[in-house]
Amino acid sequence: MAQQSAKDHDGSKSPDRAPKLWPFLRRAMFWRCPECGLSPIFLPMRRVRTVDDWPRPLDGCPRCGYAYEREQGYFLIAVWVLNYGVVTVLGLVTGFYILARYHPGLWSPMWLWLLPAPLLNVVLARHAKAIFLAVDHYCDPHLKAHRDDRD
């Protein structure tokens, strides 16, 4: 028992302590690999050439080998729930606030406040995928099995 607590204090992982979610979310905010936290998940902005390059993650981490997209359609929940859901809720809250506070007419220019919502979907696409990847890795880590080659 004393050996195990000594390992816990020096920073190594103990099998009975679960990892914290915050480091994974912090890595996601900076678009970094959820496993090692060093490699980017997406192409850097200066290398983005097409609209399709912006939200598409790389194949995997070159340092630790963590696969970002495990299967076809892996990021559908991220796009539909996190990205579109958050932007839709923000749009609805903003619309209801405008309606309740200012009572604008149907053709009032005040509704122009809602026009950036589709653009916000494009801007937040990377964050939605990175957060989904981080939470998925926290809940169900898919690590390469380490083989013992001492045979």
The 8 nearest C-alpha neighbors of each residue, nearest first, counted from 0:
[[1, 3, 2, 4, 5, 6, 7, 13],
 [2, 0, 4, 3, 5, 6, 7, 8],
 [1, 3, 5, 0, 4, 6, 7, 8],
 [2, 4, 6, 0, 5, 1, 7, 13],
 [5, 3, 7, 1, 6, 2, 8, 0],
 [6, 4, 2, 8, 3, 7, 1, 9],
 [7, 5, 3, 4, 9, 8, 11, 2],
 [6, 8, 4, 5, 9, 10, 11, 13],
 [9, 7, 5, 6, 10, 4, 11, 3],
 [8, 10, 6, 7, 11, 5, 4, 12],
 [11, 9, 8, 7, 12, 6, 13, 5],
 [12, 10, 6, 7, 9, 13, 8, 5],
 [13, 11, 14, 10, 7, 16, 6, 18],
 [12, 14, 15, 16, 7, 11, 6, 3],
 [13, 15, 16, 12, 17, 3, 18, 11],
 [14, 16, 13, 17, 12, 18, 3, 7],
 [17, 15, 13, 14, 18, 12, 7, 19],
 [16, 18, 15, 19, 14, 13, 12, 20],
 [19, 17, 16, 20, 137, 12, 22, 21],
 [18, 20, 21, 17, 22, 23, 137, 16],
 [21, 19, 23, 22, 137, 24, 18, 134],
 [20, 22, 24, 23, 19, 25, 26, 18],
 [23, 21, 25, 24, 20, 26, 19, 33],
 [22, 24, 26, 133, 21, 25, 20, 33],
 [25, 23, 27, 21, 26, 22, 133, 28],
 [26, 24, 22, 28, 27, 23, 21, 29],
 [25, 27, 31, 23, 29, 24, 28, 36],
 [28, 26, 30, 129, 24, 130, 29, 25],
 [29, 27, 25, 26, 30, 24, 126, 129],
 [28, 30, 27, 26, 31, 25, 39, 126],
 [31, 29, 27, 40, 28, 39, 129, 26],
 [32, 30, 39, 26, 36, 40, 38, 29],
 [31, 33, 36, 38, 34, 40, 35, 39],
 [34, 32, 133, 23, 36, 35, 26, 31],
 [33, 35, 32, 36, 65, 63, 136, 23],
 [36, 34, 37, 32, 33, 63, 38, 62],
 [37, 35, 32, 31, 33, 26, 34, 38],
 [38, 36, 35, 31, 32, 39, 62, 26],
 [37, 39, 32, 31, 60, 36, 40, 62],
 [40, 38, 31, 41, 30, 32, 37, 42],
 [39, 41, 31, 30, 56, 32, 57, 38],
 [42, 40, 56, 57, 39, 43, 55, 30],
 [41, 43, 46, 44, 47, 57, 40, 39],
 [44, 42, 46, 45, 41, 47, 39, 53],
 [45, 43, 47, 46, 42, 53, 41, 48],
 [44, 46, 43, 47, 42, 48, 53, 52],
 [47, 45, 44, 43, 48, 42, 52, 49],
 [48, 46, 44, 52, 45, 49, 53, 42],
 [47, 49, 46, 52, 50, 45, 53, 51],
 [50, 48, 51, 52, 47, 53, 46, 54],
 [49, 51, 52, 53, 48, 47, 54, 55],
 [50, 52, 49, 53, 54, 55, 48, 47],
 [53, 51, 49, 55, 50, 47, 54, 48],
 [52, 54, 51, 50, 55, 47, 49, 42],
 [55, 53, 125, 124, 52, 51, 56, 41],
 [56, 54, 52, 53, 51, 57, 41, 125],
 [57, 55, 41, 40, 54, 58, 67, 42],
 [56, 58, 41, 59, 40, 55, 42, 67],
 [59, 57, 67, 66, 56, 68, 60, 40],
 [60, 58, 66, 67, 65, 57, 64, 61],
 [59, 61, 64, 65, 62, 63, 38, 66],
 [60, 62, 64, 63, 59, 38, 65, 58],
 [63, 61, 60, 64, 38, 35, 37, 65],
 [62, 64, 65, 60, 61, 35, 34, 59],
 [65, 63, 60, 61, 62, 59, 66, 143],
 [64, 66, 60, 59, 63, 67, 34, 142],
 [67, 65, 59, 68, 69, 64, 58, 60],
 [66, 68, 59, 58, 69, 65, 56, 57],
 [69, 67, 66, 70, 73, 58, 59, 74],
 [68, 70, 66, 67, 73, 71, 72, 58],
 [71, 69, 73, 68, 72, 74, 67, 66],
 [70, 72, 73, 69, 68, 74, 75, 67],
 [73, 71, 75, 74, 70, 68, 76, 69],
 [72, 74, 70, 71, 75, 68, 69, 76],
 [73, 75, 77, 76, 72, 78, 128, 68],
 [76, 74, 78, 77, 72, 73, 79, 80],
 [77, 75, 79, 80, 78, 74, 81, 73],
 [78, 76, 74, 81, 128, 75, 127, 131],
 [77, 79, 82, 75, 76, 81, 80, 74],
 [80, 78, 83, 76, 77, 82, 75, 81],
 [81, 79, 84, 76, 77, 82, 83, 78],
 [80, 82, 77, 84, 127, 85, 78, 79],
 [81, 83, 78, 127, 85, 84, 80, 79],
 [84, 82, 79, 86, 85, 87, 80, 81],
 [85, 83, 80, 87, 81, 86, 82, 88],
 [84, 86, 88, 87, 82, 83, 81, 89],
 [85, 87, 89, 83, 88, 84, 90, 82],
 [88, 86, 90, 84, 89, 85, 83, 91],
 [87, 89, 91, 85, 90, 86, 92, 84],
 [90, 88, 86, 92, 87, 91, 93, 85],
 [91, 89, 87, 93, 88, 92, 94, 86],
 [90, 92, 94, 88, 93, 89, 95, 87],
 [91, 93, 89, 95, 94, 90, 96, 88],
 [94, 92, 96, 90, 91, 95, 89, 97],
 [95, 93, 91, 97, 96, 92, 90, 98],
 [94, 96, 98, 92, 97, 93, 99, 91],
 [95, 97, 93, 99, 94, 98, 100, 92],
 [98, 96, 94, 100, 95, 101, 99, 93],
 [97, 99, 102, 95, 96, 100, 101, 94],
 [100, 98, 96, 97, 102, 95, 101, 94],
 [99, 101, 97, 98, 96, 102, 95, 103],
 [100, 102, 97, 103, 98, 99, 96, 109],
 [103, 101, 98, 99, 100, 104, 97, 96],
 [104, 102, 101, 107, 98, 105, 109, 97],
 [103, 105, 107, 106, 102, 98, 109, 108],
 [104, 106, 107, 103, 110, 108, 109, 102],
 [107, 105, 104, 108, 110, 103, 109, 111],
 [106, 108, 104, 109, 105, 103, 110, 111],
 [109, 107, 110, 111, 106, 112, 103, 104],
 [108, 110, 107, 111, 112, 103, 97, 106],
 [111, 109, 112, 108, 113, 107, 94, 114],
 [112, 110, 113, 109, 114, 108, 115, 107],
 [111, 113, 110, 114, 109, 115, 93, 108],
 [114, 112, 111, 115, 116, 110, 90, 94],
 [113, 115, 111, 116, 112, 117, 110, 118],
 [116, 114, 118, 113, 117, 119, 112, 111],
 [115, 117, 119, 118, 114, 113, 86, 120],
 [118, 116, 120, 119, 115, 121, 114, 86],
 [119, 117, 115, 121, 120, 116, 122, 114],
 [118, 120, 116, 122, 117, 121, 123, 115],
 [121, 119, 117, 118, 123, 122, 124, 82],
 [122, 120, 118, 124, 119, 123, 117, 54],
 [121, 123, 119, 120, 124, 118, 125, 126],
 [122, 124, 126, 120, 125, 121, 119, 127],
 [125, 123, 127, 121, 126, 122, 54, 120],
 [126, 124, 128, 54, 127, 123, 129, 122],
 [125, 127, 129, 123, 128, 124, 130, 28],
 [128, 126, 124, 130, 125, 77, 82, 129],
 [129, 127, 131, 125, 77, 126, 130, 132],
 [128, 130, 27, 126, 132, 131, 127, 30],
 [131, 129, 133, 27, 127, 132, 128, 126],
 [132, 130, 128, 134, 129, 133, 77, 135],
 [131, 133, 129, 135, 130, 134, 136, 128],
 [134, 132, 130, 136, 23, 33, 135, 131],
 [135, 133, 137, 131, 136, 132, 130, 138],
 [134, 136, 132, 138, 137, 133, 139, 131],
 [137, 135, 140, 133, 139, 134, 138, 132],
 [136, 138, 134, 135, 139, 140, 133, 20],
 [139, 137, 135, 136, 134, 140, 133, 20],
 [138, 140, 136, 135, 137, 141, 134, 142],
 [141, 139, 136, 137, 142, 138, 135, 34],
 [142, 140, 139, 143, 136, 65, 66, 144],
 [143, 141, 140, 144, 65, 34, 145, 64],
 [142, 144, 145, 141, 65, 64, 63, 146],
 [143, 145, 142, 146, 141, 147, 140, 64],
 [146, 144, 143, 147, 142, 148, 141, 149],
 [147, 145, 148, 144, 149, 143, 150, 142],
 [146, 148, 149, 145, 150, 144, 143, 142],
 [149, 147, 150, 146, 145, 144, 143, 142],
 [148, 150, 147, 146, 145, 144, 143, 142],
 [149, 148, 147, 146, 145, 144, 143, 142]]
